Amino acid sequence: MKIIKRNGSEVVFDITKIITAITKANDVVDENIRMTPMQIRRIAESVVLSCERLGRSPSVEEVQDLVEHQIMAHGAFEVAKAYITYRYTRALVRQSNTTDDKILSLIECNNEEAKQENSNKNPVVNSTQRDYMAGEVSRDLTNRILLPKDIVDAHEEGIIHFHDSDYYAQHMHNCDLVNLEDMLQNGTVITGTLIERPHSFATACNIATQIVAQVASNQYGGQSISLAHLAPFVQVSREKIHKDIDRECEDLGITLTAEEKHKLAESRIKSEIRRGVQTIQYQVVTLLTTNGQAPFVTVFMYLNEAKNEQEKKDLAMIIEEVLEQRHRGVKNEEGVWVTPAFPKLIYVLEEDNIEEGTPYYYLTKLAAKCTARRMVPDYISEKKMLELKVDKNGEGHCYTCMGCRSFLTPYVDPETNEPKYYGRFNQGVVTINLPDVALSSGGNLEKFWKIFDERLELCHRALMCRHNRLKGTLSDAAPILWQYGACARLKKGEPIDKLLYGGYSTISLGYAGLYECVKYMTGKSHTDPSATPFALEVMDFLNEACRKWKSQHNIDFSLYGTPLESTTYKFAKCLQKRFGVIPGVTDKGYITNSYHVHVSEEINAFDKLKFEAQFQHLSPGGAISYIEVPNMQDNLEAVLEVMKFIYDNIIYAELNTKSDYCQKCGWDGEIEIREDQDGKLIWTCPKCGNTDQDTMNVARRTCGYIGTQYWNQGRTQEIKERVMHL
């Protein structure tokens, strides 16, 4: 068994340290009330047993809490008092400098929490360490100065989660839909250099990747771009190529028929599309932004975004090439084709590609083939979005999420009365821990709603802190975003305030652990017909809070199905600390993401998607559903059936398969999760027994994105316990 120290490093659990600490407290009380060495030993052993039952590495604070409890359980109250006094004195000393130890442990690469905080950040490289170091300083400023104490305390106790507090000191927002069309068609500026409208598709792709990198360096969330914004430049290249062919023919004295010229031009166009798409794929994969990671970028593939039939055909060629290259993968350091994490791909299922015989069904079959091997693309249903994402003019719209799952709400520009999505953004997220609300109520319904209301007001104040932190930000803070088209074309020195109101941007109330909340309050899973109404009532309560705040502030508060990554472990630990281990509720190292069916619950793919669809609709600020599937590369018909079901039933869904490789023995099957002798979950090659994560390529879906840098123990347990749905 191991223990996590205060600086985040993980060390072997040593029972003698507990015995020594209790003995020191024991020695300072009167001799006639001291405990015997045997009693001290029993207390230490009881603490060890309690830690082992957690099924994960406890923190120092958790161990000390258990020690206090056991001393008092033995009736040695004076010893307990001495022990508590010592803890308090040491805490005061530590508070004099809250960041040094963490920063030093980051530099020395022995901070276990940092290693597993983000499954797409490599904590060993200098750029990531620099970002983490800056984050620790920012978090310290945030906790001590910038946020109200009750919000900080609630965050530390896992009652709420104030997302991305390591970026809060700066005036930065969460995620956005990049207005790539405006930036390419009207030009932009990157680091003081004017970038004019590109004269070829290949150049447009190159500029797009530079825009992606710049945007990622000026925010902390995900971004999305649309291939439809690149499609017009295929025609630009086509016209240029036709002129080149005419000139070449004249120079060589050759005469070609119109058909021959057309074939030659189209061949060259396809080659240019191949190069352009390769630029996007390889630059996104290899770029490191200033926060030490590849840009969290999503590429949207929606045929009906094209403005005319020729543009639609050109867009189809781009989509085909993107899918072909992603199906192939990228080569790792051993030269083996593996699954990259980015860019994330989203493919829209629509009328002219969903059924065999429709013009673009060949793309859908290629998408299925790619998903079966590389886990992307994910799928958006045009049919369901047009039905459910309706603006004030009564028109439905289909558009991409920002990053992995954060959706904008429908918006009509008051100046033009036209719908607008690209250029909009999210101000930030605060998540409520629903199981904590339930457990705090003790199962009493009246108390549950009262506590729920109090916690939501806490979230409301925390979200207003986020909003007010952005309010007054000058466009100069991030010119690529606010001055040069990614989000707006504001003047230099102009505040971004007008973009924060009236629905132009959103701000998100996140929620997590609906399953555990319902399980505790009703004794049943929220999939049980008798418990589902309560789950929906909880969702309505959350949405009503957002409506009330929106009316109060003219800010578009929106309910968001939180994609917990490392926070799932934090919430689970906090629940165990506050309420103990409760079977079916707090007995895991994780809690369930948003509204999802519990990962261990047996349910088939179609029932899961149908059930979760109702919760997606009630999560307008963002949601995604998934099904867990085995290797589907030889069963593409089943993948296509799932895709058709998605089209008819749910806004946004994905299929999770496995895509792993062991560099030591060449195994390309599933890398397994096993327990070591200390009870820690470790990734293990089933062929050669390799447990060195640096010599494996493992890709798993964790929160909408594919993760490739491993996960904390809570998330690893969640991945291990996932059941197949197909």
Secondary structure, 3 states (H helix, E strand, C coil): CEEECCCCCEEECCHHHHHHHHHHHHHCCCHHHCCCHHHHHHHHHHHHHHHHHHCCCCEHHHHHHHHHHHHHHCCCHHHHHHHHHHHHHHHHHHHCCCCHHHHHHHHCCCCHHHHCCCCCECCCCHHHHHHHHHHHHHHHHHHHHHCCHHHHHHHHCCCEEECCHHHCCCCCCCEEECCHHHHHHHCEEECCEEECCCCCHHHHHHHHHHHHHHHHCCCCCCEEEEHHHCCHHHHHHHHHHHHHHHHHHHHHCCCCCHHHHHHHHHHHHHHHHHHHHHHHHHHHHHCCCCCCECCCEEEEECHHHCCCHHHHHHHHHHHHHHHHHHHHCEECCCCCEECCCCCEEEEEECCCCCCCCCCCHHHHHHHHHHHHHHCCCEEEEHHHHHHHCECCCCCECCCCCECCCECCCCCECCCCCCECCCCCEEEEEEEEEHHHHHHHHCCCHHHHHHHHHHHHHHHHHHHHHHHHHHCCCEHHHCHHHHCCCCCCCCCCCCECHHHHCCCCCEEEEEEECHHHHHHHHHCCCCCCCCCHHHHHHHHHHHHHHHHHHHHHHCCEEEEEECCCCCHHHHHHHHHHHHHCCCCCCCCCCCCCCCCCCCCCCCCCHHHHHHHHHHHHHCCCCECCEEEECCCCCCCHHHHHHHHHHHHHHCCEEEEECCCCEECCCCCCCCCEEEECCCCCEEEECCCCCCCCHHHEECCEECCCCEECCCCCHHHHHHHHCCCCCC
